[in-house]
Amino acid sequence: MENEKFIELNKNVQEIIDLIASKNAKEANNKLVEVSDDLDDLLDYSEEDDELMEISRYQVLLNQLQQKIIALNGQL
């Protein structure tokens, strides 16, 4: 896998963070689902340990962001 895929993934995660910061839970959740699907695709085609470790880090981050979105929905 190319480093470019992780760069794009990072940009998408930052977009989710920005949407959470602007209290736009619906759009943040939609983007999170999209990024999760992309991450699953990367996981399906990754074989190198370094890539798998990086994907695992993103999975943990997305889980944390999902919890923030759930909390944000509770505040709205």
PDB file of N, CA, C and O in Angstrom:
ATOM      1  N   MET A   1       0.850  -1.173   0.000  1.00  0.00           N
ATOM      2  CA  MET A   1       0.000   0.000   0.000  1.00  0.00           C
ATOM      3  C   MET A   1       0.891   1.230   0.000  1.00  0.00           C
ATOM      4  O   MET A   1       1.970   1.246   0.594  1.00  0.00           O
ATOM      5  N   GLU A   2       0.424   2.225  -0.661  1.00  0.00           N
ATOM      6  CA  GLU A   2       1.207   3.447  -0.778  1.00  0.00           C
ATOM      7  C   GLU A   2       0.929   4.359   0.399  1.00  0.00           C
ATOM      8  O   GLU A   2      -0.137   4.316   1.013  1.00  0.00           O
ATOM      9  N   ASN A   3       1.901   5.168   0.688  1.00  0.00           N
ATOM     10  CA  ASN A   3       1.773   6.146   1.749  1.00  0.00           C
ATOM     11  C   ASN A   3       0.646   7.136   1.456  1.00  0.00           C
ATOM     12  O   ASN A   3       0.054   7.698   2.377  1.00  0.00           O
ATOM     13  N   GLU A   4       0.355   7.345   0.180  1.00  0.00           N
ATOM     14  CA  GLU A   4      -0.696   8.278  -0.235  1.00  0.00           C
ATOM     15  C   GLU A   4      -2.056   7.884   0.338  1.00  0.00           C
ATOM     16  O   GLU A   4      -2.872   8.748   0.661  1.00  0.00           O
ATOM     17  N   LYS A   5      -2.294   6.604   0.461  1.00  0.00           N
ATOM     18  CA  LYS A   5      -3.579   6.147   1.012  1.00  0.00           C
ATOM     19  C   LYS A   5      -3.728   6.585   2.460  1.00  0.00           C
ATOM     20  O   LYS A   5      -4.818   6.964   2.888  1.00  0.00           O
ATOM     21  N   PHE A   6      -2.634   6.535   3.218  1.00  0.00           N
ATOM     22  CA  PHE A   6      -2.689   6.973   4.610  1.00  0.00           C
ATOM     23  C   PHE A   6      -2.806   8.490   4.705  1.00  0.00           C
ATOM     24  O   PHE A   6      -3.437   9.011   5.625  1.00  0.00           O
ATOM     25  N   ILE A   7      -2.206   9.190   3.769  1.00  0.00           N
ATOM     26  CA  ILE A   7      -2.333  10.650   3.746  1.00  0.00           C
ATOM     27  C   ILE A   7      -3.790  11.031   3.510  1.00  0.00           C
ATOM     28  O   ILE A   7      -4.310  11.922   4.182  1.00  0.00           O
ATOM     29  N   GLU A   8      -4.449  10.376   2.573  1.00  0.00           N
ATOM     30  CA  GLU A   8      -5.866  10.640   2.297  1.00  0.00           C
ATOM     31  C   GLU A   8      -6.718  10.247   3.502  1.00  0.00           C
ATOM     32  O   GLU A   8      -7.657  10.959   3.859  1.00  0.00           O
ATOM     33  N   LEU A   9      -6.399   9.138   4.119  1.00  0.00           N
ATOM     34  CA  LEU A   9      -7.121   8.686   5.309  1.00  0.00           C
ATOM     35  C   LEU A   9      -6.989   9.715   6.431  1.00  0.00           C
ATOM     36  O   LEU A   9      -7.957  10.010   7.132  1.00  0.00           O
ATOM     37  N   ASN A  10      -5.795  10.252   6.591  1.00  0.00           N
ATOM     38  CA  ASN A  10      -5.554  11.264   7.607  1.00  0.00           C
ATOM     39  C   ASN A  10      -6.396  12.518   7.342  1.00  0.00           C
ATOM     40  O   ASN A  10      -6.953  13.097   8.275  1.00  0.00           O
ATOM     41  N   LYS A  11      -6.489  12.931   6.099  1.00  0.00           N
ATOM     42  CA  LYS A  11      -7.297  14.105   5.737  1.00  0.00           C
ATOM     43  C   LYS A  11      -8.770  13.855   6.068  1.00  0.00           C
ATOM     44  O   LYS A  11      -9.454  14.737   6.587  1.00  0.00           O
ATOM     45  N   ASN A  12      -9.244  12.668   5.768  1.00  0.00           N
ATOM     46  CA  ASN A  12     -10.642  12.342   6.043  1.00  0.00           C
ATOM     47  C   ASN A  12     -10.929  12.299   7.542  1.00  0.00           C
ATOM     48  O   ASN A  12     -11.990  12.738   7.986  1.00  0.00           O
ATOM     49  N   VAL A  13      -9.992  11.775   8.314  1.00  0.00           N
ATOM     50  CA  VAL A  13     -10.157  11.743   9.769  1.00  0.00           C
ATOM     51  C   VAL A  13     -10.179  13.170  10.319  1.00  0.00           C
ATOM     52  O   VAL A  13     -10.961  13.482  11.218  1.00  0.00           O
ATOM     53  N   GLN A  14      -9.326  14.026   9.778  1.00  0.00           N
ATOM     54  CA  GLN A  14      -9.314  15.422  10.219  1.00  0.00           C
ATOM     55  C   GLN A  14     -10.650  16.085   9.897  1.00  0.00           C
ATOM     56  O   GLN A  14     -11.131  16.915  10.669  1.00  0.00           O
ATOM     57  N   GLU A  15     -11.244  15.730   8.777  1.00  0.00           N
ATOM     58  CA  GLU A  15     -12.555  16.275   8.426  1.00  0.00           C
ATOM     59  C   GLU A  15     -13.611  15.848   9.448  1.00  0.00           C
ATOM     60  O   GLU A  15     -14.478  16.643   9.812  1.00  0.00           O
ATOM     61  N   ILE A  16     -13.544  14.617   9.904  1.00  0.00           N
ATOM     62  CA  ILE A  16     -14.469  14.140  10.939  1.00  0.00           C
ATOM     63  C   ILE A  16     -14.278  14.953  12.213  1.00  0.00           C
ATOM     64  O   ILE A  16     -15.252  15.377  12.835  1.00  0.00           O
ATOM     65  N   ILE A  17     -13.034  15.169  12.598  1.00  0.00           N
ATOM     66  CA  ILE A  17     -12.731  15.948  13.800  1.00  0.00           C
ATOM     67  C   ILE A  17     -13.281  17.363  13.667  1.00  0.00           C
ATOM     68  O   ILE A  17     -13.854  17.899  14.616  1.00  0.00           O
ATOM     69  N   ASP A  18     -13.112  17.965  12.501  1.00  0.00           N
ATOM     70  CA  ASP A  18     -13.623  19.316  12.265  1.00  0.00           C
ATOM     71  C   ASP A  18     -15.147  19.359  12.350  1.00  0.00           C
ATOM     72  O   ASP A  18     -15.717  20.308  12.888  1.00  0.00           O
ATOM     73  N   LEU A  19     -15.800  18.331  11.820  1.00  0.00           N
ATOM     74  CA  LEU A  19     -17.267  18.269  11.887  1.00  0.00           C
ATOM     75  C   LEU A  19     -17.741  18.110  13.330  1.00  0.00           C
ATOM     76  O   LEU A  19     -18.752  18.694  13.719  1.00  0.00           O
ATOM     77  N   ILE A  20     -17.024  17.331  14.115  1.00  0.00           N
ATOM     78  CA  ILE A  20     -17.371  17.181  15.532  1.00  0.00           C
ATOM     79  C   ILE A  20     -17.197  18.518  16.241  1.00  0.00           C
ATOM     80  O   ILE A  20     -18.042  18.917  17.043  1.00  0.00           O
ATOM     81  N   ALA A  21     -16.100  19.206  15.944  1.00  0.00           N
ATOM     82  CA  ALA A  21     -15.833  20.503  16.583  1.00  0.00           C
ATOM     83  C   ALA A  21     -16.917  21.526  16.250  1.00  0.00           C
ATOM     84  O   ALA A  21     -17.245  22.384  17.070  1.00  0.00           O
ATOM     85  N   SER A  22     -17.471  21.428  15.038  1.00  0.00           N
ATOM     86  CA  SER A  22     -18.536  22.353  14.651  1.00  0.00           C
ATOM     87  C   SER A  22     -19.918  21.836  15.056  1.00  0.00           C
ATOM     88  O   SER A  22     -20.942  22.405  14.677  1.00  0.00           O
ATOM     89  N   LYS A  23     -19.930  20.743  15.835  1.00  0.00           N
ATOM     90  CA  LYS A  23     -21.154  20.139  16.374  1.00  0.00           C
ATOM     91  C   LYS A  23     -22.129  19.677  15.277  1.00  0.00           C
ATOM     92  O   LYS A  23     -23.347  19.772  15.425  1.00  0.00           O
ATOM     93  N   ASN A  24     -21.562  19.183  14.192  1.00  0.00           N
ATOM     94  CA  ASN A  24     -22.352  18.651  13.096  1.00  0.00           C
ATOM     95  C   ASN A  24     -22.278  17.121  13.163  1.00  0.00           C
ATOM     96  O   ASN A  24     -21.555  16.479  12.400  1.00  0.00           O
ATOM     97  N   ALA A  25     -23.044  16.567  14.093  1.00  0.00           N
ATOM     98  CA  ALA A  25     -22.967  15.131  14.382  1.00  0.00           C
ATOM     99  C   ALA A  25     -23.405  14.268  13.197  1.00  0.00           C
ATOM    100  O   ALA A  25     -22.809  13.224  12.936  1.00  0.00           O
ATOM    101  N   LYS A  26     -24.433  14.698  12.490  1.00  0.00           N
ATOM    102  CA  LYS A  26     -24.943  13.889  11.379  1.00  0.00           C
ATOM    103  C   LYS A  26     -23.900  13.744  10.276  1.00  0.00           C
ATOM    104  O   LYS A  26     -23.641  12.635   9.806  1.00  0.00           O
ATOM    105  N   GLU A  27     -23.303  14.857   9.862  1.00  0.00           N
ATOM    106  CA  GLU A  27     -22.281  14.808   8.811  1.00  0.00           C
ATOM    107  C   GLU A  27     -21.026  14.083   9.301  1.00  0.00           C
ATOM    108  O   GLU A  27     -20.386  13.359   8.539  1.00  0.00           O
ATOM    109  N   ALA A  28     -20.678  14.280  10.572  1.00  0.00           N
ATOM    110  CA  ALA A  28     -19.517  13.594  11.141  1.00  0.00           C
ATOM    111  C   ALA A  28     -19.734  12.084  11.115  1.00  0.00           C
ATOM    112  O   ALA A  28     -18.822  11.324  10.788  1.00  0.00           O
ATOM    113  N   ASN A  29     -20.937  11.659  11.459  1.00  0.00           N
ATOM    114  CA  ASN A  29     -21.245  10.232  11.447  1.00  0.00           C
ATOM    115  C   ASN A  29     -21.214   9.674  10.032  1.00  0.00           C
ATOM    116  O   ASN A  29     -20.697   8.580   9.805  1.00  0.00           O
ATOM    117  N   ASN A  30     -21.767  10.424   9.077  1.00  0.00           N
ATOM    118  CA  ASN A  30     -21.746   9.975   7.684  1.00  0.00           C
ATOM    119  C   ASN A  30     -20.312   9.817   7.188  1.00  0.00           C
ATOM    120  O   ASN A  30     -19.984   8.833   6.526  1.00  0.00           O
ATOM    121  N   LYS A  31     -19.467  10.782   7.507  1.00  0.00           N
ATOM    122  CA  LYS A  31     -18.061  10.730   7.081  1.00  0.00           C
ATOM    123  C   LYS A  31     -17.350   9.586   7.788  1.00  0.00           C
ATOM    124  O   LYS A  31     -16.509   8.918   7.187  1.00  0.00           O
ATOM    125  N   LEU A  32     -17.674   9.353   9.048  1.00  0.00           N
ATOM    126  CA  LEU A  32     -17.059   8.260   9.799  1.00  0.00           C
ATOM    127  C   LEU A  32     -17.385   6.910   9.161  1.00  0.00           C
ATOM    128  O   LEU A  32     -16.517   6.042   9.067  1.00  0.00           O
ATOM    129  N   VAL A  33     -18.616   6.733   8.729  1.00  0.00           N
ATOM    130  CA  VAL A  33     -19.008   5.485   8.069  1.00  0.00           C
ATOM    131  C   VAL A  33     -18.215   5.302   6.773  1.00  0.00           C
ATOM    132  O   VAL A  33     -17.736   4.209   6.470  1.00  0.00           O
ATOM    133  N   GLU A  34     -18.090   6.383   6.024  1.00  0.00           N
ATOM    134  CA  GLU A  34     -17.338   6.344   4.764  1.00  0.00           C
ATOM    135  C   GLU A  34     -15.866   5.983   5.010  1.00  0.00           C
ATOM    136  O   GLU A  34     -15.307   5.135   4.315  1.00  0.00           O
ATOM    137  N   VAL A  35     -15.260   6.618   5.979  1.00  0.00           N
ATOM    138  CA  VAL A  35     -13.850   6.360   6.296  1.00  0.00           C
ATOM    139  C   VAL A  35     -13.677   4.940   6.850  1.00  0.00           C
ATOM    140  O   VAL A  35     -12.679   4.283   6.556  1.00  0.00           O
ATOM    141  N   SER A  36     -14.620   4.473   7.632  1.00  0.00           N
ATOM    142  CA  SER A  36     -14.561   3.108   8.161  1.00  0.00           C
ATOM    143  C   SER A  36     -14.591   2.082   7.035  1.00  0.00           C
ATOM    144  O   SER A  36     -13.871   1.084   7.072  1.00  0.00           O
ATOM    145  N   ASP A  37     -15.425   2.334   6.044  1.00  0.00           N
ATOM    146  CA  ASP A  37     -15.483   1.438   4.887  1.00  0.00           C
ATOM    147  C   ASP A  37     -14.157   1.439   4.131  1.00  0.00           C
ATOM    148  O   ASP A  37     -13.670   0.386   3.720  1.00  0.00           O
ATOM    149  N   ASP A  38     -13.573   2.629   3.949  1.00  0.00           N
ATOM    150  CA  ASP A  38     -12.271   2.727   3.282  1.00  0.00           C
ATOM    151  C   ASP A  38     -11.207   1.981   4.071  1.00  0.00           C
ATOM    152  O   ASP A  38     -10.355   1.303   3.497  1.00  0.00           O
ATOM    153  N   LEU A  39     -11.260   2.111   5.377  1.00  0.00           N
ATOM    154  CA  LEU A  39     -10.288   1.438   6.239  1.00  0.00           C
ATOM    155  C   LEU A  39     -10.441  -0.080   6.150  1.00  0.00           C
ATOM    156  O   LEU A  39      -9.450  -0.810   6.145  1.00  0.00           O
ATOM    157  N   ASP A  40     -11.678  -0.549   6.080  1.00  0.00           N
ATOM    158  CA  ASP A  40     -11.919  -1.984   5.922  1.00  0.00           C
ATOM    159  C   ASP A  40     -11.346  -2.493   4.603  1.00  0.00           C
ATOM    160  O   ASP A  40     -10.784  -3.587   4.542  1.00  0.00           O
ATOM    161  N   ASP A  41     -11.490  -1.695   3.553  1.00  0.00           N
ATOM    162  CA  ASP A  41     -10.922  -2.074   2.255  1.00  0.00           C
ATOM    163  C   ASP A  41      -9.400  -2.155   2.331  1.00  0.00           C
ATOM    164  O   ASP A  41      -8.792  -3.080   1.792  1.00  0.00           O
ATOM    165  N   LEU A  42      -8.794  -1.184   3.002  1.00  0.00           N
ATOM    166  CA  LEU A  42      -7.341  -1.211   3.169  1.00  0.00           C
ATOM    167  C   LEU A  42      -6.910  -2.451   3.942  1.00  0.00           C
ATOM    168  O   LEU A  42      -5.903  -3.079   3.615  1.00  0.00           O
ATOM    169  N   LEU A  43      -7.667  -2.790   4.952  1.00  0.00           N
ATOM    170  CA  LEU A  43      -7.350  -3.959   5.777  1.00  0.00           C
ATOM    171  C   LEU A  43      -7.419  -5.246   4.948  1.00  0.00           C
ATOM    172  O   LEU A  43      -6.606  -6.154   5.122  1.00  0.00           O
ATOM    173  N   ASP A  44      -8.389  -5.308   4.056  1.00  0.00           N
ATOM    174  CA  ASP A  44      -8.546  -6.502   3.220  1.00  0.00           C
ATOM    175  C   ASP A  44      -7.342  -6.758   2.321  1.00  0.00           C
ATOM    176  O   ASP A  44      -7.023  -7.908   2.018  1.00  0.00           O
ATOM    177  N   TYR A  45      -6.677  -5.692   1.895  1.00  0.00           N
ATOM    178  CA  TYR A  45      -5.594  -5.836   0.927  1.00  0.00           C
ATOM    179  C   TYR A  45      -4.202  -5.615   1.509  1.00  0.00           C
ATOM    180  O   TYR A  45      -3.217  -5.615   0.771  1.00  0.00           O
ATOM    181  N   SER A  46      -4.112  -5.431   2.801  1.00  0.00           N
ATOM    182  CA  SER A  46      -2.813  -5.199   3.433  1.00  0.00           C
ATOM    183  C   SER A  46      -2.209  -6.506   3.903  1.00  0.00           C
ATOM    184  O   SER A  46      -2.896  -7.386   4.422  1.00  0.00           O
ATOM    185  N   GLU A  47      -0.906  -6.607   3.706  1.00  0.00           N
ATOM    186  CA  GLU A  47      -0.202  -7.807   4.130  1.00  0.00           C
ATOM    187  C   GLU A  47       0.983  -7.499   5.027  1.00  0.00           C
ATOM    188  O   GLU A  47       1.392  -8.344   5.823  1.00  0.00           O
ATOM    189  N   GLU A  48       1.532  -6.314   4.913  1.00  0.00           N
ATOM    190  CA  GLU A  48       2.716  -5.973   5.686  1.00  0.00           C
ATOM    191  C   GLU A  48       2.339  -5.564   7.102  1.00  0.00           C
ATOM    192  O   GLU A  48       1.311  -4.925   7.327  1.00  0.00           O
ATOM    193  N   ASP A  49       3.184  -5.943   8.047  1.00  0.00           N
ATOM    194  CA  ASP A  49       2.917  -5.658   9.460  1.00  0.00           C
ATOM    195  C   ASP A  49       2.813  -4.162   9.737  1.00  0.00           C
ATOM    196  O   ASP A  49       1.963  -3.732  10.517  1.00  0.00           O
ATOM    197  N   ASP A  50       3.667  -3.373   9.107  1.00  0.00           N
ATOM    198  CA  ASP A  50       3.631  -1.924   9.328  1.00  0.00           C
ATOM    199  C   ASP A  50       2.287  -1.335   8.916  1.00  0.00           C
ATOM    200  O   ASP A  50       1.736  -0.477   9.606  1.00  0.00           O
ATOM    201  N   GLU A  51       1.777  -1.795   7.805  1.00  0.00           N
ATOM    202  CA  GLU A  51       0.483  -1.307   7.333  1.00  0.00           C
ATOM    203  C   GLU A  51      -0.634  -1.741   8.269  1.00  0.00           C
ATOM    204  O   GLU A  51      -1.533  -0.958   8.575  1.00  0.00           O
ATOM    205  N   LEU A  52      -0.579  -2.971   8.718  1.00  0.00           N
ATOM    206  CA  LEU A  52      -1.606  -3.482   9.623  1.00  0.00           C
ATOM    207  C   LEU A  52      -1.598  -2.729  10.949  1.00  0.00           C
ATOM    208  O   LEU A  52      -2.655  -2.476  11.527  1.00  0.00           O
ATOM    209  N   MET A  53      -0.416  -2.373  11.429  1.00  0.00           N
ATOM    210  CA  MET A  53      -0.322  -1.613  12.674  1.00  0.00           C
ATOM    211  C   MET A  53      -0.906  -0.213  12.493  1.00  0.00           C
ATOM    212  O   MET A  53      -1.607   0.290  13.371  1.00  0.00           O
ATOM    213  N   GLU A  54      -0.617   0.410  11.361  1.00  0.00           N
ATOM    214  CA  GLU A  54      -1.149   1.744  11.090  1.00  0.00           C
ATOM    215  C   GLU A  54      -2.677   1.703  10.965  1.00  0.00           C
ATOM    216  O   GLU A  54      -3.367   2.585  11.475  1.00  0.00           O
ATOM    217  N   ILE A  55      -3.190   0.697  10.299  1.00  0.00           N
ATOM    218  CA  ILE A  55      -4.637   0.527  10.165  1.00  0.00           C
ATOM    219  C   ILE A  55      -5.268   0.336  11.542  1.00  0.00           C
ATOM    220  O   ILE A  55      -6.329   0.890  11.826  1.00  0.00           O
ATOM    221  N   SER A  56      -4.617  -0.444  12.386  1.00  0.00           N
ATOM    222  CA  SER A  56      -5.117  -0.673  13.743  1.00  0.00           C
ATOM    223  C   SER A  56      -5.203   0.636  14.518  1.00  0.00           C
ATOM    224  O   SER A  56      -6.165   0.855  15.254  1.00  0.00           O
ATOM    225  N   ARG A  57      -4.215   1.502  14.362  1.00  0.00           N
ATOM    226  CA  ARG A  57      -4.244   2.810  15.039  1.00  0.00           C
ATOM    227  C   ARG A  57      -5.442   3.630  14.571  1.00  0.00           C
ATOM    228  O   ARG A  57      -6.124   4.267  15.373  1.00  0.00           O
ATOM    229  N   TYR A  58      -5.685   3.604  13.275  1.00  0.00           N
ATOM    230  CA  TYR A  58      -6.830   4.346  12.746  1.00  0.00           C
ATOM    231  C   TYR A  58      -8.152   3.759  13.235  1.00  0.00           C
ATOM    232  O   TYR A  58      -9.102   4.502  13.482  1.00  0.00           O
ATOM    233  N   GLN A  59      -8.223   2.442  13.378  1.00  0.00           N
ATOM    234  CA  GLN A  59      -9.439   1.821  13.893  1.00  0.00           C
ATOM    235  C   GLN A  59      -9.728   2.293  15.309  1.00  0.00           C
ATOM    236  O   GLN A  59     -10.875   2.586  15.646  1.00  0.00           O
ATOM    237  N   VAL A  60      -8.695   2.368  16.137  1.00  0.00           N
ATOM    238  CA  VAL A  60      -8.862   2.845  17.507  1.00  0.00           C
ATOM    239  C   VAL A  60      -9.324   4.299  17.500  1.00  0.00           C
ATOM    240  O   VAL A  60     -10.230   4.672  18.245  1.00  0.00           O
ATOM    241  N   LEU A  61      -8.700   5.112  16.662  1.00  0.00           N
ATOM    242  CA  LEU A  61      -9.073   6.523  16.562  1.00  0.00           C
ATOM    243  C   LEU A  61     -10.518   6.681  16.105  1.00  0.00           C
ATOM    244  O   LEU A  61     -11.256   7.499  16.656  1.00  0.00           O
ATOM    245  N   LEU A  62     -10.928   5.908  15.106  1.00  0.00           N
ATOM    246  CA  LEU A  62     -12.310   6.001  14.629  1.00  0.00           C
ATOM    247  C   LEU A  62     -13.301   5.575  15.709  1.00  0.00           C
ATOM    248  O   LEU A  62     -14.387   6.146  15.812  1.00  0.00           O
ATOM    249  N   ASN A  63     -12.938   4.585  16.510  1.00  0.00           N
ATOM    250  CA  ASN A  63     -13.808   4.181  17.616  1.00  0.00           C
ATOM    251  C   ASN A  63     -13.965   5.306  18.634  1.00  0.00           C
ATOM    252  O   ASN A  63     -15.058   5.539  19.151  1.00  0.00           O
ATOM    253  N   GLN A  64     -12.869   5.997  18.914  1.00  0.00           N
ATOM    254  CA  GLN A  64     -12.932   7.127  19.844  1.00  0.00           C
ATOM    255  C   GLN A  64     -13.773   8.259  19.268  1.00  0.00           C
ATOM    256  O   GLN A  64     -14.554   8.888  19.983  1.00  0.00           O
ATOM    257  N   LEU A  65     -13.610   8.514  17.982  1.00  0.00           N
ATOM    258  CA  LEU A  65     -14.403   9.570  17.340  1.00  0.00           C
ATOM    259  C   LEU A  65     -15.886   9.207  17.330  1.00  0.00           C
ATOM    260  O   LEU A  65     -16.747  10.074  17.481  1.00  0.00           O
ATOM    261  N   GLN A  66     -16.172   7.931  17.153  1.00  0.00           N
ATOM    262  CA  GLN A  66     -17.566   7.490  17.190  1.00  0.00           C
ATOM    263  C   GLN A  66     -18.167   7.761  18.564  1.00  0.00           C
ATOM    264  O   GLN A  66     -19.323   8.174  18.658  1.00  0.00           O
ATOM    265  N   GLN A  67     -17.408   7.539  19.619  1.00  0.00           N
ATOM    266  CA  GLN A  67     -17.897   7.827  20.964  1.00  0.00           C
ATOM    267  C   GLN A  67     -18.158   9.315  21.151  1.00  0.00           C
ATOM    268  O   GLN A  67     -19.124   9.706  21.806  1.00  0.00           O
ATOM    269  N   LYS A  68     -17.295  10.142  20.573  1.00  0.00           N
ATOM    270  CA  LYS A  68     -17.504  11.603  20.633  1.00  0.00           C
ATOM    271  C   LYS A  68     -18.778  12.001  19.899  1.00  0.00           C
ATOM    272  O   LYS A  68     -19.516  12.871  20.362  1.00  0.00           O
ATOM    273  N   ILE A  69     -19.036  11.374  18.764  1.00  0.00           N
ATOM    274  CA  ILE A  69     -20.249  11.670  17.993  1.00  0.00           C
ATOM    275  C   ILE A  69     -21.484  11.253  18.777  1.00  0.00           C
ATOM    276  O   ILE A  69     -22.482  11.973  18.795  1.00  0.00           O
ATOM    277  N   ILE A  70     -21.425  10.101  19.421  1.00  0.00           N
ATOM    278  CA  ILE A  70     -22.545   9.629  20.238  1.00  0.00           C
ATOM    279  C   ILE A  70     -22.802  10.605  21.380  1.00  0.00           C
ATOM    280  O   ILE A  70     -23.949  10.939  21.678  1.00  0.00           O
ATOM    281  N   ALA A  71     -21.726  11.056  22.013  1.00  0.00           N
ATOM    282  CA  ALA A  71     -21.859  12.036  23.105  1.00  0.00           C
ATOM    283  C   ALA A  71     -22.427  13.348  22.588  1.00  0.00           C
ATOM    284  O   ALA A  71     -23.234  13.990  23.260  1.00  0.00           O
ATOM    285  N   LEU A  72     -22.008  13.743  21.402  1.00  0.00           N
ATOM    286  CA  LEU A  72     -22.492  14.978  20.799  1.00  0.00           C
ATOM    287  C   LEU A  72     -23.985  14.872  20.492  1.00  0.00           C
ATOM    288  O   LEU A  72     -24.730  15.833  20.685  1.00  0.00           O
ATOM    289  N   ASN A  73     -24.415  13.723  20.023  1.00  0.00           N
ATOM    290  CA  ASN A  73     -25.844  13.516  19.761  1.00  0.00           C
ATOM    291  C   ASN A  73     -26.656  13.629  21.052  1.00  0.00           C
ATOM    292  O   ASN A  73     -27.791  14.106  21.033  1.00  0.00           O
ATOM    293  N   GLY A  74     -26.086  13.195  22.157  1.00  0.00           N
ATOM    294  CA  GLY A  74     -26.758  13.282  23.440  1.00  0.00           C
ATOM    295  C   GLY A  74     -26.893  14.716  23.920  1.00  0.00           C
ATOM    296  O   GLY A  74     -27.797  15.027  24.696  1.00  0.00           O
ATOM    297  N   GLN A  75     -26.005  15.593  23.469  1.00  0.00           N
ATOM    298  CA  GLN A  75     -26.030  16.992  23.887  1.00  0.00           C
ATOM    299  C   GLN A  75     -26.974  17.830  23.038  1.00  0.00           C
ATOM    300  O   GLN A  75     -27.434  18.888  23.466  1.00  0.00           O
ATOM    301  N   LEU A  76     -27.258  17.351  21.838  1.00  0.00           N
ATOM    302  CA  LEU A  76     -28.105  18.144  20.916  1.00  0.00           C
ATOM    303  C   LEU A  76     -29.572  18.071  21.278  1.00  0.00           C
ATOM    304  O   LEU A  76     -30.405  18.678  20.605  1.00  0.00           O
TER     305      LEU A  76
END
